[in-house]
Amino acid sequence: MHDLTRCVHHPAVDTEGYASLAVATHRASTIVYPDAESFSQRKHRGFDGYTYGLHGTPTTRTLEAQLSELHGGVRTVLVPSGQAAVTVVMLSFLLPGDKVLIPDHVYPPVRSFCEEYLKPRGIDYGVYDPLIGAGIAELIDERTRLVWIESPGSGTMEVQDVPAIAGAAKAKGALVGCDNTWATPLLFKPLAHGADFACEALTKYVGGHSDLLLGSITVADIALRQTMKETLRGLGVGVSPDECALALRGIETMGIRVAHMGRVSEDFARRLARSPAIDHVLHPALPSCPGHEFWARDIKRSSGVFSIVLKPGAEANLDAALTALKIFAIGASWGGTRSLIAPMAVKADRTVKPWTHEGTVLRISIGLEDPDDLWADLDALLFALESKPTAKVA
Ligand SMILES: *Cc1c(COP(=O)(O)O)cnc(C)c1O
């Protein structure tokens, strides 16, 4: 063997005795086969086999298996983002003439996808009141192939009656998908409550450090996995093992991160509810939150994201007050170690149940900073909002 060949042929080393606690990052496009026969038979390697890097490596399989176990499903599909987790389900199971139902509080890019991508291709969508419960049966016609759930809802936190909605959908032969990003599989398992697809933006709590984008779809029925496999192959969509390695690291600490963030978010929500600058606190753990009873029945604990509705008139000072924050960062895509705050435009995104609150909605994501520092920051924000605008209005 000459040196040029030595450069490209890595020597095989002994791995006997090498047992690490870390999951190795396996990168690959090409997968090689021991003989021509196995190459020609590669398409029979099944869901868990290896044929091409795009379709999985041992690193991605590890994360898939871990999420399947946490969700009580049989297989998990990994996709490049949480948004892709929603759209891949829709692209896989909706055909021209079909219809999907989405809740009014849905993650806004999902509504845009229905309007701008599905509709021009002959796939209709309907929007429903997130608190409709079993009443959704009336909206499910023979064209309705999929009912989408997001609980609690993006930004406004309405908790949905997942078993009632899923039960009504099932009775009419529709599939049910649930965006479970707020709860994570630690706080809620959609498959155990009647959903066919449990979707997560792993970008948030699983990643946990604001440095990766990934999504997952877990199913309990292997036939659904087969259909999505065909979609992903057709689209050429796969995920990077490096992102998966980060997610595998993040998931190890997700339990204590989410538990801590949930405790702090509940405590802050109760304290904020007493502030005169605040009109409403939208947190599933508060009895005033729409759907609180379903949170208490099905979810029971909290993660770290909730929203507050400011008193009308507080906007006058809001930009300056947000910019003056010392610990909270201003930004979207929550779930990391840093606490975030961001104003949200809600009104324009509601078509079924008009949003009647006049004040600005701020979404808060609790991170891992000392809660006293966070509270001092919020306190300063509230003080700034409370003092000047009322003087201005008067
Ligand atoms: C963030 C988020 C998404 C999208 O996740 P990305 O990875 O940012 O695409 C979808 N649904 C919910 C509820 C989210 O919070």
The ligand as an SDF file (V2000), in Angstrom:
LIG
                    3D

 15 15  0  0  0  0  0  0  0  0999 V2000
  -40.7230   26.5920   18.3250 C   0  0  0  0  0  0  0  0  0  0  0  0
  -41.9380   25.8300   18.0380 C   0  0  0  0  0  0  0  0  0  0  0  0
  -42.0900   25.1770   16.8320 C   0  0  0  0  0  0  0  0  0  0  0  0
  -41.0680   25.2600   15.7390 C   0  0  0  0  0  0  0  0  0  0  0  0
  -39.8150   24.7450   16.1010 O   0  0  0  0  0  0  0  0  0  0  0  0
  -38.5430   25.1380   15.1960 P   0  0  0  0  0  0  0  0  0  0  0  0
  -37.5540   24.0830   15.5310 O   0  0  0  0  0  0  0  0  0  0  0  0
  -38.1390   26.5110   15.6310 O   0  0  0  0  0  0  0  0  0  0  0  0
  -39.0030   25.0920   13.7820 O   0  0  0  0  0  0  0  0  0  0  0  0
  -43.2530   24.4620   16.6160 C   0  0  0  0  0  0  0  0  0  0  0  0
  -44.2160   24.4000   17.5530 N   0  0  0  0  0  0  0  0  0  0  0  0
  -44.0910   25.0110   18.7350 C   0  0  0  0  0  0  0  0  0  0  0  0
  -45.1820   24.9010   19.7300 C   0  0  0  0  0  0  0  0  0  0  0  0
  -42.9510   25.7580   19.0110 C   0  0  0  0  0  0  0  0  0  0  0  0
  -42.8490   26.3860   20.1800 O   0  0  0  0  0  0  0  0  0  0  0  0
  1  2  1  0
  2  3  1  0
  2 14  2  0
  3  4  1  0
  3 10  2  0
  4  5  1  0
  5  6  1  0
  6  7  2  0
  6  8  1  0
  6  9  1  0
 10 11  1  0
 11 12  2  0
 12 13  1  0
 12 14  1  0
 14 15  1  0
M  END
$$$$
